[in-house]
Amino acid sequence: MNKLGLIIRREYLTRVRKKSFIIGTLLAPVGLLVYFLVIIYLTKYEGDAEARIAVKDEAGMLGIMPDERGIRYIPAPDKTLDELKQAVLDGQYNGVLQVPALRSLQQKSLTVYYYSDEKLAPERRQLIERRIAQKVRDFKIDSLKFDRASLENLETDVSIDPESIAQGGKDESKYTAGVGLLIGTVVAFIMFFMVMMYGQMVMRSVMEEKTNRIVEVMMSSVRPFELMLGKIIGAGAVGLTQVLAWVVLGGAVMFIVPLLVDFDPNAMQPAMGAGAAAIDPDEAQAEAFQLLNEINKQNWPMLIGAFVVFFLGGYFIYASLFAAIGSAMSDDYGEGQALVLPVTIPIVLAFYIVAFVGIRSPNSGLMVFASLFPLFSPIAMPFRMAFSPPLWQVILSLVIVVMSAFFFVWLAGRIYRVGILLYGKKVTLKEIGKWLFYR
């Protein structure tokens, strides 16, 4: 046991002291901050040039059209279409918008014409279409002498508020399903990312020591199983250290972003459409409180505890398999890809099952199977837990994944003890299967 501790300590300290680890741990949150700032900047960027568009309204339906998102509408009722086209060629306008008259107030579609040699950007085209559609709608309402307030009262927002039938059932809100979906998706992605990244870290570590022949020296004083297990635990500790640092620094990034960016919800109105209602700050605040309340209602101790167990179980399962594959690989990493594929397929397939099936039906038969099958459950069951699956399924899945972790570590140890000292030979899956029965 003392030797195992030394191996874990060596594996951990060797990696956390590397400049690449320190730089990667510190730069990842900085990169996240830069990413958010760039995205926010791009969403607000309107371009350097303002588009001056002459509007030829043949029926006088549009009235005054306000400027929006880099588009300036200039009414030109007294000029002919040919004069406006020539003005575009002379550089006075970027384009001419010809709006023909309606044949009747019952007309449901209207084609407007835009004259310019410059291509109209897709976003500006949508803005113009929405703006004209709103103006034509207002023109029809006024022409038919409808009461605008009465028409607005016809609009009704409908939301479903789930209610439990059983006595003492869980009270849900319209945000329950969305919050569960968000939590489950984030957890599934984190599990997929961490298991894949740190599992392959173990494989690369094993390959490096095998290639450099360091393992031959270490094997003279320690058993192969202890060496493999020490590497798995040490790399896992490195991963947890990095994740903890990312959580702390990422939280700081999320705190800094609102301070650097002045976000106004009503500034998003032009992008949401010309006819969208202004956002009521009081209503938005009430919705935010309701959403936070739904997040607080989640059973976080159970979710976090189960996440830790499933992460450790999934990590030990896949890290042990990656360690076994690393021990069997030769110096040519490209030739060893055939050995890596059978290990990566289950975890990728589990992620796809969650992405395509779990999002639509988290308690379907396929999801129940995936949450119990040990190669899928480290990703599938944490996702389902946000949707309150039966307790017996959660307990059974936990037991299966823990027992499977012990089994796969033992299985990988039998492969590792043979493959780690095998050089200069291309190994196949069939031959690896024979190693399991070597004495």
C-alpha positions in Angstrom: 0.0 0.0 0.0 2.9 2.3 0.7 4.2 1.7 -2.8 0.8 2.5 -4.3 0.8 5.8 -2.4 4.3 6.6 -3.8 3.1 5.9 -7.3 0.0 8.1 -6.9 2.1 10.9 -5.4 4.6 10.7 -8.2 2.0 10.7 -10.9 0.1 13.6 -9.4 3.1 15.8 -8.6 4.8 15.1 -12.0 1.7 16.4 -13.8 0.6 19.3 -11.7 4.1 20.8 -11.7 4.3 20.9 -15.5 4.1 24.3 -17.1 1.5 23.0 -19.6 -0.8 22.0 -16.7 -0.4 25.3 -14.9 -0.8 27.4 -18.1 -3.8 25.3 -19.3 -5.5 25.5 -15.9 -5.1 29.3 -15.7 -5.7 30.1 -19.4 -8.9 28.1 -19.7 -11.0 30.5 -17.6 -9.3 33.5 -19.3 -10.2 31.9 -22.7 -13.8 31.5 -21.4 -13.9 35.2 -20.5 -12.6 36.2 -23.9 -15.1 33.9 -25.6 -18.0 35.4 -23.8 -16.8 39.0 -24.5 -16.3 38.1 -28.2 -19.8 36.6 -28.5 -21.4 39.6 -26.8 -19.4 42.0 -29.0 -20.5 40.1 -32.2 -24.1 40.1 -31.2 -24.0 43.9 -30.7 -21.8 44.6 -33.8 -23.8 46.3 -36.5 -21.1 47.0 -39.0 -19.3 50.2 -39.8 -21.4 51.4 -42.7 -25.0 52.5 -42.4 -27.3 51.3 -45.2 -29.3 54.2 -46.6 -32.4 52.8 -48.3 -34.8 55.0 -50.3 -38.4 53.9 -49.8 -40.8 54.2 -52.7 -44.2 53.7 -51.0 -46.6 53.7 -53.9 -49.8 53.5 -51.7 -48.6 55.4 -48.6 -49.0 52.5 -46.3 -45.8 52.7 -44.4 -45.6 56.1 -43.0 -42.5 57.0 -41.0 -40.2 54.0 -40.6 -37.7 54.4 -37.7 -34.0 53.5 -38.2 -32.9 50.2 -36.8 -29.6 48.2 -36.6 -27.7 50.1 -39.2 -30.6 50.6 -41.6 -31.8 54.1 -42.4 -35.1 54.4 -44.2 -35.5 57.6 -46.3 -38.9 58.3 -47.8 -38.9 59.3 -51.4 -42.5 59.8 -52.5 -41.9 62.6 -55.0 -39.2 60.8 -57.1 -39.7 58.2 -59.8 -38.2 54.8 -59.6 -35.8 55.6 -62.4 -34.6 58.7 -60.6 -34.0 56.7 -57.4 -32.1 54.0 -59.3 -29.8 56.7 -60.7 -29.4 58.1 -57.2 -28.1 54.7 -56.1 -25.6 54.6 -59.0 -24.5 58.1 -57.9 -23.9 56.9 -54.4 -26.7 58.8 -52.6 -28.4 55.6 -51.5 -27.4 52.0 -51.0 -30.6 50.7 -52.5 -34.2 51.4 -53.4 -37.2 49.7 -51.7 -40.3 49.7 -53.9 -43.5 48.8 -52.0 -46.4 48.3 -54.4 -50.0 48.9 -53.4 -52.3 46.2 -52.1 -54.8 44.7 -54.5 -57.2 44.4 -51.6 -57.2 44.4 -47.8 -57.7 40.7 -47.9 -54.4 40.1 -49.6 -52.2 37.9 -47.5 -48.9 38.1 -49.3 -47.0 41.1 -50.6 -43.8 41.2 -52.7 -41.6 44.2 -52.4 -38.7 45.0 -54.7 -35.2 46.0 -53.6 -33.0 47.6 -56.3 -29.2 47.6 -55.7 -26.0 46.1 -57.1 -25.0 45.4 -53.5 -26.0 42.1 -52.0 -28.5 42.6 -49.1 -27.3 40.8 -46.0 -29.7 38.1 -44.7 -30.2 39.8 -41.3 -31.0 43.1 -42.9 -33.4 41.4 -45.3 -35.3 39.8 -42.4 -35.4 43.2 -40.5 -36.8 44.9 -43.5 -39.4 42.2 -44.2 -40.5 42.2 -40.5 -40.7 46.0 -40.4 -42.8 46.3 -43.6 -45.1 43.4 -42.5 -45.8 45.3 -39.2 -46.5 48.5 -41.1 -48.8 46.8 -43.6 -50.6 45.1 -40.7 -51.1 48.5 -39.0 -52.3 49.9 -42.3 -54.9 47.2 -42.6 -56.1 47.6 -39.0 -56.6 51.4 -39.6 -58.3 50.9 -43.0 -60.7 48.4 -41.6 -61.3 50.6 -38.5 -60.5 47.9 -36.0 -59.8 48.8 -32.4 -56.1 48.1 -31.9 -56.4 47.6 -28.2 -59.1 45.0 -28.7 -57.0 43.1 -31.2 -54.1 43.1 -28.8 -56.4 41.5 -26.2 -56.9 38.6 -28.5 -53.2 37.6 -28.0 -52.9 35.0 -25.1 -49.7 33.5 -23.8 -50.3 29.9 -22.7 -48.0 27.9 -20.4 -48.4 24.5 -18.8 -48.2 24.3 -15.0 -47.8 20.6 -14.1 -49.8 19.4 -11.0 -49.4 16.1 -9.1 -52.4 14.0 -8.5 -51.0 11.9 -5.6 -51.2 13.3 -2.1 -47.9 15.0 -1.2 -46.7 14.9 -4.8 -43.9 17.2 -5.9 -45.1 20.7 -6.9 -43.8 21.6 -10.3 -43.8 24.7 -12.4 -43.5 25.6 -16.0 -39.7 25.7 -15.5 -39.4 22.3 -14.0 -38.8 20.4 -17.3 -36.5 23.1 -18.7 -34.4 23.2 -15.6 -34.2 19.4 -15.5 -33.2 19.3 -19.1 -30.5 22.0 -18.6 -29.0 20.3 -15.5 -29.1 16.9 -17.1 -27.5 18.1 -20.4 -24.7 20.0 -18.6 -24.0 17.0 -16.3 -23.9 14.6 -19.2 -21.5 16.8 -21.2 -19.2 17.2 -18.2 -19.1 13.5 -17.6 -18.4 12.8 -21.3 -15.7 15.4 -21.5 -13.9 14.5 -18.2 -14.0 10.7 -18.7 -12.7 11.0 -22.2 -10.0 13.5 -21.5 -8.6 12.1 -18.3 -9.0 8.5 -19.5 -6.8 9.2 -22.5 -4.4 11.1 -20.2 -3.8 7.7 -18.4 -3.3 6.0 -21.8 -0.7 8.6 -22.9 1.1 8.3 -19.6 1.4 4.5 -19.9 2.6 4.8 -23.5 5.2 7.4 -22.6 6.7 5.3 -19.8 6.6 2.2 -22.0 8.3 3.9 -24.9 11.0 5.5 -22.7 11.6 2.1 -20.9 11.1 3.8 -17.5 8.5 1.1 -16.7 11.2 -1.6 -16.7 12.9 0.1 -13.8 9.7 0.7 -11.9 8.6 -2.9 -12.4 11.6 -4.2 -10.5 10.2 -2.9 -7.3 6.4 -2.7 -7.8 3.7 -5.1 -9.1 2.1 -4.2 -12.5 -1.3 -3.9 -11.0 -0.1 -1.4 -8.4 1.6 0.6 -11.1 -1.5 0.7 -13.2 -3.8 1.6 -10.3 -1.5 4.3 -9.1 -1.5 5.9 -12.5 -5.3 5.8 -12.7 -5.8 7.3 -9.3 -3.0 9.9 -9.8 -4.4 11.1 -13.2 -7.8 11.2 -11.6 -6.5 13.4 -8.8 -4.9 15.7 -11.4 -8.3 15.9 -13.2 -10.2 16.8 -10.0 -7.6 19.4 -9.2 -8.0 21.0 -12.6 -11.8 20.9 -12.5 -11.8 22.4 -9.0 -9.6 25.2 -10.2 -11.8 25.7 -13.3 -14.9 25.9 -11.1 -13.4 28.6 -8.9 -11.9 30.6 -11.7 -15.0 30.0 -13.9 -17.2 31.4 -11.1 -15.0 34.5 -11.0 -15.4 34.8 -14.8 -19.2 34.6 -14.6 -19.1 37.4 -11.9 -16.8 39.6 -14.0 -18.7 39.4 -17.3 -21.8 41.3 -16.2 -19.5 44.0 -14.8 -17.8 44.5 -18.1 -20.9 44.4 -20.3 -23.9 46.6 -19.9 -26.8 44.4 -21.0 -30.2 45.9 -21.7 -33.0 43.4 -22.4 -34.9 46.0 -24.5 -31.8 46.4 -26.7 -32.6 43.0 -28.0 -36.0 44.2 -29.4 -34.9 44.8 -33.0 -33.5 41.3 -33.2 -36.7 39.8 -31.8 -38.9 41.4 -34.4 -40.6 44.6 -35.1 -43.9 43.6 -33.4 -42.5 42.2 -30.3 -43.7 43.7 -27.0 -41.3 45.6 -24.8 -39.9 43.6 -21.9 -41.4 44.6 -18.6 -38.6 44.8 -16.0 -40.9 43.8 -13.2 -42.2 40.8 -15.1 -38.7 39.8 -16.1 -37.6 40.0 -12.4 -40.6 37.9 -11.3 -39.7 35.3 -14.0 -36.1 35.2 -12.8 -37.1 34.7 -9.2 -39.4 31.8 -10.3 -36.6 30.3 -12.3 -34.1 30.6 -9.4 -36.7 29.0 -7.0 -37.1 26.1 -9.4 -33.3 25.6 -9.4 -33.1 25.7 -5.6 -35.9 23.1 -5.4 -33.6 20.5 -7.0 -32.2 17.8 -4.7 -28.7 19.1 -5.0 -27.1 16.9 -2.2 -28.4 13.8 -4.0 -27.5 15.1 -7.5 -23.9 16.1 -6.4 -23.3 12.9 -4.4 -24.6 10.7 -7.3 -22.5 12.7 -9.8 -19.3 12.0 -7.8 -20.0 8.3 -7.5 -20.9 8.0 -11.2 -17.9 10.1 -12.2 -15.5 8.0 -10.2 -17.2 4.8 -11.4 -17.1 5.9 -15.0 -13.6 7.2 -14.7 -12.2 4.0 -13.2 -14.0 1.9 -15.9 -12.7 3.8 -18.9 -9.4 4.9 -17.4 -8.5 1.2 -16.7 -9.5 0.3 -20.3 -7.4 3.1 -21.6 -4.5 2.0 -19.4 -4.8 -1.5 -20.8 -4.9 -0.3 -24.4 -1.9 2.0 -23.7 0.1 -1.0 -22.4 -0.6 -3.0 -25.5 0.3 -0.3 -28.0 3.5 -0.2 -29.9 5.6 2.9 -30.6 3.4 3.8 -33.6 0.3 5.5 -32.1 -1.5 5.5 -35.5 -1.4 1.7 -35.7 -2.9 1.5 -32.2 -6.1 3.5 -33.1 -7.8 0.2 -33.9 -7.4 -0.7 -30.2 -8.7 2.7 -29.0 -11.9 2.6 -31.1 -13.7 -0.2 -29.1 -13.1 1.8 -25.9 -14.3 5.1 -27.3 -17.4 3.8 -29.1 -19.5 3.1 -25.9 -18.9 6.5 -24.3 -19.7 8.3 -27.6 -22.8 6.2 -28.1 -23.9 6.9 -24.6 -23.6 10.7 -25.2 -25.6 10.3 -28.5 -28.3 8.3 -26.7 -28.7 11.2 -24.2 -28.6 13.9 -26.9 -31.1 12.3 -29.2 -33.3 10.1 -27.0 -32.9 11.4 -23.5 -33.8 15.0 -24.4 -37.1 13.8 -25.9 -38.0 11.0 -23.5 -35.8 10.8 -20.4 -37.7 7.9 -18.9 -38.1 5.8 -22.1 -37.1 2.1 -22.2 -33.9 2.8 -24.1 -32.9 5.5 -21.5 -33.7 3.1 -18.6 -31.4 0.5 -20.2 -28.7 3.0 -20.8 -28.8 4.2 -17.2 -28.3 0.6 -16.0 -25.7 -0.6 -18.5 -22.3 0.1 -16.9 -20.6 1.5 -20.0 -23.5 4.0 -20.5 -24.7 4.7 -17.0 -22.0 7.1 -15.9 -23.5 9.5 -18.5 -27.1 8.4 -18.9 -28.1 8.1 -15.2 -26.8 11.5 -14.1 -28.8 13.0 -16.9 -32.0 11.1 -15.9 -31.6 12.1 -12.2 -32.7 15.6 -13.0 -36.0 14.1 -14.0 -36.6 12.2 -10.8 -36.4 8.6 -11.9 -37.6 5.8 -9.5 -35.2 5.5 -6.6 -34.7 1.8 -7.1 -33.3 2.4 -10.6 -30.8 5.0 -9.2 -29.6 2.6 -6.4 -29.3 -0.3 -8.8 -27.4 1.8 -11.3 -25.0 3.0 -8.5 -24.4 -0.6 -7.4 -23.8 -1.8 -10.9 -21.4 1.0 -11.8 -19.3 0.5 -8.6 -19.1 -3.3 -9.1 -18.3 -2.8 -12.8 -15.5 -0.4 -11.8 -13.8 -3.1 -9.7 -14.3 -5.7 -12.4 -12.8 -3.5 -15.2 -9.9 -2.5 -13.1 -9.1 -6.2 -12.4 -9.6 -7.0 -16.1 -7.3 -4.2 -17.2 -4.7 -5.3 -14.7 -4.5 -8.7 -16.4 -3.9 -7.1 -19.7 -1.5 -4.5 -18.4 0.8 -7.1 -16.7 1.5 -8.7 -20.1 1.4 -5.7 -22.5 3.5 -3.3 -20.6 6.7 -5.4 -21.2 5.9 -6.4 -24.7 7.9 -4.4 -27.4 8.2 -4.4 -31.2 5.0 -6.3 -31.9 1.6 -5.2 -33.3 -1.1 -6.5 -31.0 -4.6 -7.4 -32.1 -7.8 -7.5 -30.0 -7.8 -11.3 -30.3 -4.3 -11.6 -28.8 -5.3 -9.2 -26.0 -8.2 -11.6 -25.2 -5.7 -14.4 -24.8 -3.7 -12.4 -22.2 -6.7 -12.5 -19.8 -6.1 -16.2 -19.3 -2.3 -16.2 -18.9 -1.0 -17.3 -15.6 
